[in-house]
Amino acid sequence: MTIREAQQAVDAWISRVGGGYFSHLTNMAVLTEEVGELARVIARTYGEQIPKAGDLRSSLSEELADVLWVLICLANQSGVDLDEALRASIEKKTLRDAERFAPRRHEE
């Protein structure tokens, strides 16, 4: 699935099943909540925190997908083509950081 197809699939689901998009502010709050859930999984899987009972009910892939879902919702309701935006971001970073990490590459 491409990013564009993902945006279309989420939009179709929101229209057909979801009853419409939440407001931008609500989706921002939901995104923050989802990032927190992702942080919990990462902290307990890869960090020093020891999971409590039920802490790892969700998998890393599930939490990443939840974050992506809400990002796509925000993009859709704002008219952002994430496919094009990501392409432009990669190009910007490539031009800006062409030499930035060169010492790191040479150390390996």
Sine and cosine of phi, psi and omega as CSV:
sin_phi,cos_phi,sin_psi,cos_psi,sin_omega,cos_omega
0.00,0.00,0.77,-0.64,0.07,-1.00
-0.99,0.16,0.19,-0.98,0.06,-1.00
-0.88,0.47,-0.67,0.75,0.00,-1.00
-0.88,0.47,-0.67,0.74,0.03,-1.00
-0.91,0.42,-0.60,0.80,0.05,-1.00
-0.90,0.44,-0.68,0.73,0.04,-1.00
-0.88,0.48,-0.66,0.75,0.02,-1.00
-0.92,0.39,-0.65,0.76,-0.01,-1.00
-0.91,0.41,-0.68,0.73,0.03,-1.00
-0.90,0.43,-0.69,0.73,0.01,-1.00
-0.87,0.48,-0.67,0.74,0.02,-1.00
-0.89,0.45,-0.68,0.74,0.00,-1.00
-0.90,0.43,-0.70,0.71,0.01,-1.00
-0.87,0.49,-0.66,0.75,-0.02,-1.00
-0.94,0.33,-0.65,0.76,-0.10,-0.99
-1.00,0.08,-0.67,0.74,-0.15,-0.99
-0.92,-0.40,-0.63,0.77,-0.18,-0.98
-0.98,0.18,-0.20,0.98,0.03,-1.00
0.97,0.24,0.28,0.96,0.02,-1.00
0.96,-0.29,0.24,-0.97,-0.02,-1.00
-0.98,0.22,0.56,-0.83,0.22,-0.97
-0.93,0.37,0.23,-0.97,0.06,-1.00
-0.91,0.42,0.31,-0.95,0.05,-1.00
-0.83,0.56,-0.69,0.72,-0.03,-1.00
-0.91,0.41,-0.65,0.76,0.04,-1.00
-0.90,0.43,-0.70,0.71,0.02,-1.00
-0.90,0.44,-0.56,0.83,0.06,-1.00
-0.91,0.42,-0.65,0.76,0.04,-1.00
-0.91,0.41,-0.66,0.75,0.03,-1.00
-0.90,0.43,-0.66,0.75,0.04,-1.00
-0.87,0.50,-0.70,0.72,0.02,-1.00
-0.87,0.49,-0.68,0.73,0.04,-1.00
-0.88,0.48,-0.71,0.70,-0.02,-1.00
-0.91,0.41,-0.62,0.78,0.05,-1.00
-0.90,0.43,-0.59,0.80,0.07,-1.00
-0.89,0.46,-0.66,0.75,0.04,-1.00
-0.91,0.41,-0.62,0.78,0.08,-1.00
-0.89,0.45,-0.68,0.73,0.01,-1.00
-0.88,0.48,-0.62,0.78,0.02,-1.00
-0.88,0.48,-0.73,0.69,0.00,-1.00
-0.89,0.45,-0.70,0.71,-0.03,-1.00
-0.91,0.41,-0.69,0.72,-0.02,-1.00
-0.88,0.47,-0.59,0.81,-0.05,-1.00
-1.00,0.03,-0.35,0.94,0.02,-1.00
-1.00,-0.02,-0.68,0.73,-0.10,-0.99
-0.92,-0.39,-0.24,0.97,-0.04,-1.00
-0.99,-0.17,-0.25,-0.97,-0.06,-1.00
-1.00,0.06,-0.24,0.97,-0.04,-1.00
-0.93,0.36,0.67,-0.74,0.04,-1.00
-1.00,-0.07,0.80,-0.60,-0.05,-1.00
-0.91,0.41,0.62,-0.79,0.16,-0.99
-1.00,0.01,0.20,-0.98,0.04,-1.00
-0.82,0.57,0.79,-0.61,0.04,-1.00
1.00,0.05,-0.14,0.99,-0.02,-1.00
-0.88,0.47,-0.55,0.84,-0.10,-1.00
-0.94,-0.35,0.61,0.79,0.07,-1.00
-0.89,0.46,-0.55,0.84,-0.01,-1.00
-0.98,-0.21,0.56,-0.83,0.02,-1.00
-1.00,0.03,0.29,-0.96,0.06,-1.00
-0.84,0.54,-0.70,0.71,-0.03,-1.00
-0.89,0.45,-0.61,0.79,0.02,-1.00
-0.91,0.43,-0.69,0.72,-0.02,-1.00
-0.94,0.35,-0.63,0.78,0.08,-1.00
-0.88,0.48,-0.67,0.74,0.02,-1.00
-0.90,0.43,-0.61,0.79,0.03,-1.00
-0.90,0.44,-0.66,0.75,0.04,-1.00
-0.89,0.45,-0.71,0.70,0.00,-1.00
-0.88,0.48,-0.66,0.75,0.01,-1.00
-0.83,0.56,-0.77,0.64,-0.05,-1.00
-0.94,0.34,-0.59,0.81,0.10,-1.00
-0.86,0.50,-0.67,0.74,0.02,-1.00
-0.91,0.43,-0.65,0.76,0.05,-1.00
-0.86,0.52,-0.74,0.67,0.01,-1.00
-0.88,0.48,-0.66,0.75,0.03,-1.00
-0.90,0.44,-0.73,0.68,-0.03,-1.00
-0.86,0.50,-0.74,0.67,-0.08,-1.00
-0.96,0.28,-0.21,0.98,0.02,-1.00
-0.97,-0.23,-0.02,1.00,0.01,-1.00
0.97,0.26,0.46,0.89,0.00,-1.00
-0.99,-0.10,0.80,-0.60,0.11,-0.99
-1.00,0.06,0.98,-0.20,-0.07,-1.00
-0.90,0.43,-0.52,0.86,0.05,-1.00
-0.86,0.52,-0.77,0.64,0.00,-1.00
-0.94,0.33,-0.64,0.77,-0.01,-1.00
-0.90,0.44,-0.66,0.75,0.02,-1.00
-0.93,0.38,-0.66,0.75,0.05,-1.00
-0.85,0.52,-0.72,0.70,0.01,-1.00
-0.91,0.41,-0.60,0.80,0.01,-1.00
-0.92,0.40,-0.67,0.75,0.04,-1.00
-0.89,0.45,-0.68,0.73,0.02,-1.00
-0.89,0.46,-0.70,0.71,0.01,-1.00
-0.86,0.50,-0.74,0.67,-0.02,-1.00
-0.91,0.41,-0.60,0.80,0.02,-1.00
-0.90,0.44,-0.70,0.71,0.02,-1.00
-0.94,0.35,-0.71,0.71,-0.06,-1.00
-0.93,0.38,-0.63,0.78,-0.16,-0.99
-0.95,-0.32,0.37,0.93,-0.07,-1.00
-0.80,0.60,-0.62,0.79,-0.02,-1.00
-0.94,-0.35,-0.12,0.99,-0.12,-0.99
-0.85,0.52,-0.66,0.75,-0.07,-1.00
-0.97,-0.23,0.17,0.98,-0.02,-1.00
-0.84,0.54,-0.70,0.72,0.02,-1.00
-0.86,0.51,-0.60,0.80,0.01,-1.00
-0.90,0.45,-0.67,0.74,0.00,-1.00
-0.91,0.42,-0.59,0.81,-0.03,-1.00
-0.96,0.29,-0.42,0.91,-0.01,-1.00
-0.97,0.26,-0.39,0.92,-0.07,-1.00
-0.95,0.30,0.00,0.00,0.00,0.00
